[in-house]
Amino acid sequence: MPMHSEHAAVAAESLEQQLIAWRRYLHRFPELSFNEYKTSQFVAETLREIEGVTVQTGIGKTGVVATISTGEGRTVAIRADMDALPIDEKTGQSYQSKHPGVMHACGHDAHTAILLGAAKMLAEKSASGQFRGTVRLIFQPAEEDTDKEKRSGAQRMIEDGVLEGVDSVIALHVCPWHPVGTIQMNDGYSMANVDVFQGKIRGTGGHGGYPHLGTDPIWMLSSVLQAFYGVTSRRISALETAVASIGEIHTGAASNVIPEEVVVTGTLRTYSKEVREQLSAEIEKAFQVAEAFGGTYSFKVDRGEPALNNHAGVNAVIKHAATELYPTIQIEEDKFGLGGEDFGYMTQEVPGAMFFLGCALPDGIRRDLHTSQFDLDERCMPLGAQILVESAIGLLTKEFIS
C-alpha cells in the first residue's frame, strides 16, 4: 500500500517480522479466559525489554498494564485482549495450536502482538520527545468468557483501576470479511448488548395416554413460541435493532410421559439501553401466555456486555491518523453487527472507539471468527500497530468533541 511518506510508517513495517513471530508464538500456546498465565508472562517479559516502559501484572486477575509517560498531559489507553476459545484448530498451519481443544480463533493473538509492537514504537517516540502525556497499554484477559461471578476481563480490569485518569480509550479487532488495506468504522452503537434469558414453563405432566388429566407444558410452549417470534416484528419498532433467538429447549425423558417442565434458553441482542429493557419485558410477556393454558412460568435474564458505543470524536482522530498514514486505505463505514464485545464496558466509562482491521487472506476462502479454520493475513498487523500509535498520539495532542 502506498505511504504518505516513505518513512511515516517505516517503524511499523520494520517490525513486521517481529510482529509475526510474536503472533505465531502466542497462536501456538493459546489459553482460555482467566487462564492466560503464560501469555501474560510472555507479554510482561517482552514489555520489560523495551526501555521506557513500566509494567504491572496481575491486573484484572491475569491482565498486564504497561505505561509510557512523559509525566504530564493527557492519558490515552489502548486495549488488546489475550484469551483464546475452546475450539479444536483445523488450519494445518505450522504454528497451529499445541493445546488440543483450545485455539486463537478470534485473532486475540494478533491483537496482543500488535499492541506489543505499538508499545515498542511509542517508547521510541516518547524517548525522542514526539509526544507529551501518558499512554496506558491494557493487555486484557477474558474477553470471551466470564468468571464465577459473571465478570469479564474488561470489568475486572476496570475494577482494578485501569481507566482511572484516562481521557480516551481505543482498540482494534481483526476483520476477516475485509482484505488488508481496509478498515471498518462506525460512530455510535456498533456491536450489541448481549443478554441470555431462561424461561421455564410448568404444568402437571402426566401419562402420555391420558393428556386430558393433566396440563402439558409442551403444548403450552407452542403458543409461547408464536408470541416469542412475534415480539421483534410486532412489539419492537422496525426502526430499532432487536434480535431474539432461542438456542436450547430441554424437556422430557420418556416417550409416554408428559413432562412437568420445559426450559427454554436463548439470546437477546440490541443496541440501545431503552430497547434492551423493552425486549426483555416483551419476551417475558410471551412466556406469560402459558398461564392462559393452566400453566405457570418463570423468567430471568442475565445481562452480558453492553453495546459497543463508538465515540464520534475519537473515531475522527483514528480516521485522520489512518488516512494520513495510508492515503489509499479503504474505510468502510457500517455497524459491526450483533456480536458481543466487552470493550463496551470501557466505552461506557470514558470516550472510546474500536475499529475493525481487514485481515482476509487473498485466496477467497471464507475463514470466519470463532471457527476451527480461522486464520489471517499477517500483513495487516503493521497497519494496525501504526494506526493505533498515531491515533494515540493524535488523542494526546488534539481536541476531540466530547
N, C-alpha and C positions, 0 to 999 in steps of 0.2 A: 504494500500500500504506500503511495507517495506520501512523503512527510512535508510538513510546513517548512521545516528546515532540516538539513542533514543531521544536525546534532540535537534537535529538540527532543527526539525520542531515543537517542543513542544509548542512554543509560539503561532503559528497559530492554532494548534489542540486544545489548551486550550481555544481559542477564538471561537470555532465553535458554541457553543450555543448563544453567543453574536452576532455573525455574522448572524445567523438565525433569531434572534429576531429583529435586525436592518432591515434585508431584508424584513421580513414579515410586519413590521410596514410600511415601505415605499411602499410595494406592496398594502396594504390596502388603502393607500391615494395617488394615483398617480396624477400627474399634467402634463399638456401639456407644450409644448415648450414655454419658456419665461414666464411661469406662475408657476414656481417652487418655489413659495413663502414659503409655509410651509415646503417643502422639504429642501430648503436652510436653513431655520430657524432651523430645526431639525439637519442638518449637522453641522451648526455653533455651536449650543449648545452642541452637542456631542463632537466636537473637543475642545471646551473650557474647558471641563472636563479633558482633557489629559494634564498633566504637560509637559511643554517644547514646546508647540505648539502655534504659533501665528496665528491669524485668521483674514482674511479680507472678508467682504461681499460686495454684490453689484457689483462684478467684472463681466464684460460682461453681464450687466443688473441684472441677478438673480444668478450669479455664486458665488462660495466660493473658496478662496485660503487659504491654510494652509501652514505654513513654519516651518520646523525643521532644525536648523542650529547650527554648531559649530563656525561659523563666519569666516571660512577660507576654501579654497579648491574649488573644482568644485561644480556645481549646476546641479542636475538632477530633472526633473519634471515627475510626474506620473499623468495621467489623467483618470478620470471616468466621464461618462455622467449620467445625472439625470432625463431626461424627459421621459414621457410616450407617448402612442399612442391613437388616437381616435378609440378605439376598445372596444366592449362590452364583458367583460370577461365571459367565459363559462366553467371554470375549476371546479367549485363546491368546491374549497378548503375553509377551514375555514378562511383563510386570503385573500379571494377573494376581489377584488376592491370594495370599498364602494362608488365609484364615477361612476354612470351609464355612459356608453359610453366612459370611459377612463380606460386604462389598461397598466400595465407594461408588454407588450408583446414582448419586445426585451431584457429583462434582465438588464435594467439600474438600477433597484432596487438592484440587486446583485452586479453590478459594484460599486455602491455607498457604499454598506455595506462592500465590500472587501477593498475599499480604506480607509474607516474608520478603519478597522482592521489593515491595513498596517500602518496607522498613529500611532496607539497605539504601535505597535511593534517597529517602527522606533524611536519614542520618547524614549522608554525604552533603545534601543541600543545606541542612542545619549547620554543619561544620563550616561551610563556605559562606554562611550568612545570607542565604537566599530566602529565608522567611523568618518571621517573628511569631512566637506563640508556642503552643503545645499541640502535638499530635499524639493521641492515645490509640494504640493498636489493640483491638479486642479480638482475641482468639477464643471463640465461644464453643463450649460443649453443647451437646444435646439440643440441636435444632429439630431433630426428627422425632424425639420422644420426650417423655416427662419422667420425673422421679416418683417415688411412692406418694408424695404429697401433691402430685399432678402439677409440678412446676417444671417449666422448660429451662434450658440453659440461659436464654436471654433473661428470663425472670430472675434466676439465681444470680446472674452477674449484676443486674440492676440492683438487687437487694444488697449486694456486696459493694455498691457504690461506683460502678464503672462510669456512670453518666453524671456523676456529681461534678459540677463546674463545666460541663460540656455545652458548647453553644450549638453544635450541629453534629450529625452522625450520618455516615454514608456506608454503602455496601454494594456489592455486585453479586450476580448469580449467573453461572454459565447457562447458555440457552441453546439447546440442540435443534431448535426449529429455525435458527438463523445461521448463516455462514460467518466465518471470520471476516471482520470488517463491517459488521452490522451490530448496532446496539438497539435495544428496545427500551423506551422510556414512557412514563405516564405520570401526569400530575394528578394528585388526589388518590382516591381509593383504587388500588391496583391488584391486590390479592385479597382473599376472603377472610371474614370472620369464620372460624371453624368451630362448630358445636356438634357434640354427639348426644343423641337422645336415646332413651329407652322407654318404651311404652309396654305396659302389661295389661292384658285383657283376661278377666277371670270369670269363670262360670262354675257350675257344679260338677261338670263332667258326667260320665255315666257309661252305660253299656251301649256299644255301637248298634245293637239290635233294637234298643228302646230309647231313641233320642228324645222322644216326647216327654220322658220322665225327668229330664234334667235340662240344663242350659249349656249350650255348646259355644265355647269361645272362638272356635274356628269359623263357625257360621257368622258370629258377630264380626270377626275380622274382615269378612268380605265387604261389609258395609263401611267399616273403618277405612279400608283401603280406598274405597270410592271417594270418601271425604278427604283422605290424605292427599291423593293425587290431584284433587281439585283445588287445593289451597293455593298453590303458586299461580294457577291460571285464573282463579276466580276470587281469591281473597286478598292477594297482593297486587298492587298496581303493576301493570305491564311496563311502566317506565322505570321500575325498580329492579335490582338484581337480587334474585332469591331462588335457591335450589334446595329441594328436599328429596332425599333419596334413602330408600330402605336397603340395607346391606345384609341383614340377618333376620330370619324368622325361626324361632325354636319352639317346638311343641310336640307332645305325643311320644308314646313309647311302644304302642301295640296297635295292630290293625283294627281290633274290635273294641278299643277303649277310647271313648271321647275324653280328651284331656281336660283338666281343670283350668289350665292357664296357657296362654300364648304370649311369648316375649318377642318383641319387635325392636330392633336397634337400627340406627341409621345416622346420617349426617345432614346437617343444615348449613348452607353456605349463603352468606350475604355480604354486602359492602357496608351499608350504613348502620349506625347503632340503633336507629329507630326501627328499621326493617328487621334487624336481628331480634329485637324484642317482639315485634308483631308476628314474625314467622313462628317463633316458639309458642306463642299463645294460640295461634291458629292451629298448629299441629296438635296441641293438647286438646283443643275442641274436637278434632277429628276422632281422637280416642274416646271422648265422652259419648260418642254415638253408641258405644257398647251398652250404656245404661238404658237406652231405649229398648233393648232386647233382653233385659233382665240380668245383665252382667255388671261388673264393676271394672274400674281401671285405675292404674297409677301411671304417672308420667314424670320423668325427670330429664334435665338437660345438664350435661357437663360442658362448661364453657372452655373452649380451647383458645388458640391465639387470636388476637384481634386482627381486623383488616389492616393490611399494609397501606398506610396513608402517606403518599409521597408529597413532600413539601415543594410547591412550585418554585420558590426562590432557590432552594438547594438544587433542584433539578436544573435550573437555568445555569447555575455555576458549573455543574457537571457537563452540560451540553456545550457550554463555551469552551471548557477545557478540552473536550473530545474533538471539537471541530478545529480548534487552534492546532492541536497536535496532528490531526489526521483530516485534512480538508475534504477528502473524498469519502469519509466514513458515512455509512448509511444509517440514518436514525429513523427507526420505526416508532411511531407514537401510537400506542394502544395499550389497553389494560393487559395485565399479565395472565389473567384467568381467575379461576375459583379454587386454586390450590391454596394451601396454608403456608405461612412463613412467620416464624416467631420474631423476626426483626420488627414486626408490627408493634411489639411491646416497646421497642426502643423509640420508634417514631411517635408513640403516644407520649413519651416523656420529653423529647426535645425535637426541634425541626430536623427532619432527616429524609433521605431518599435512597432507593435501591434502583440500579439499572440492570438490565439483562444483557449479557455479553455473548454474542454469537460464537458458537463453538462447533458447528456441524462439520463433520468430515466431508470432503468433497466427492464422495463416491455414491451419493444418492441413497444410501442405506439409512433407514429410519432407526435412530437409537434414542428412544425416549428416556427421560429421567425415571428413576425407580424401576428400571428393568435390568435383567441379567446381561443385556447386550450393550448397555450404555458405555460410551467412550466419547472422547472429544479431540478436536484438532488443537494440539498444544500450542500452535502459533497464536492462539487467542490470548495466551497468558501475558506476554509483554504488553499488549494493548491494554489489558485490564489493569495491570500494575501501574502503567504510566498515567492512565486516566484517573485512577484513584489518587495518585501522588499530586498531579496538577489540580485536581478538584479540591483536595485538602488544602493546598497552598492558596487556591482561589478563595476558599471559605475563610481562611485566616486573614486574607488581605482585602477582601471586597465585601461591601454591604450586600445582603440579600434581603428580600422582602419577608418580614416576619409574619 
